[in-house]
Amino acid sequence: SRLATSLRVPDNRAAEPHGRVMAGGGAKTVAFDMYGTVFNVKSVAESLQALPAIGPEKAPKFTQLWRDKQLEYSFRKGLMGTYEPFPCCTSQALDYCCEVLEAPLTGEEKSALLEGYKKLDAFPECREALLSLKRHGHRLFAFSNGTKADVEGLIAHAGLGDCFEGVVAVDEMPSKKTFKPDPKAYEFFCSEAGSTPAGTWLVSSNSFDIIGSAACGWSTAWVKRTKDSVFDPWPSTSGPKVVLSSLAELPAALG
């Protein structure tokens, strides 16, 4: 495993909300999704509002479409077997948004927005929740479709370097790179972290990630960041074992 040299600074029914389903005692390996779970991808909205071609009126729609297309492009590239690093998906999704929303941005403006994606705000409860979990003996890892360099940069920028044992990013896969929710991504995590599917939890605000990891035998905690978030209604798949409104509820849920 390369993690030694890294960061140093089911049931078909969804669980009851707010961590009412307890996970049971014992230390666990916990993989945290980064974008949307630990880091707020909508924190770019302020930068978008300040751009004349977008402004406050277009910014909310632009922000959401950018995120949706970013994910869509990663899924499509994974399915096609034509992997490109996540920042490529982010950049191409930005270009798409500019065209469809008729928001002509200069190259300099686009570059500034892409740089902003490397300095997203962490959700305010994250540090306290992560340190609490660490004190309880859980092994915490960042697990992302993003590049390892970008994720480590986000963690350092947010001052969370002492919260994680390591970073597992799909761009480090030794061959045939792909994206979550491909089962190979979850297998790669277990190999890197030295864990088993039965002994691993995924914490994510993204239902595709929850469903993907549960299909591989992981336990899951879905962070429902907004009241209007909807978990994918797939009757044949396992819902999350725990549903949280924020990471602050996770220490009590995991025990």
PyMOL commands that set and color helices and strands:
alter all, ss='L'
color gray80, all
select helices_A, chain A and resi 3-5+41-49+55-80+86-100+107-119+126-135+148-157+170-172+183-193+197-199+207-215+247-254
alter helices_A, ss='H'
color red, helices_A
select strands_A, chain A and resi 29-32+39-40+121-122+139-144+166-169+200-204+219-223+242-244
alter strands_A, ss='S'
color yellow, strands_A
deselect
rebuild
show_as cartoon
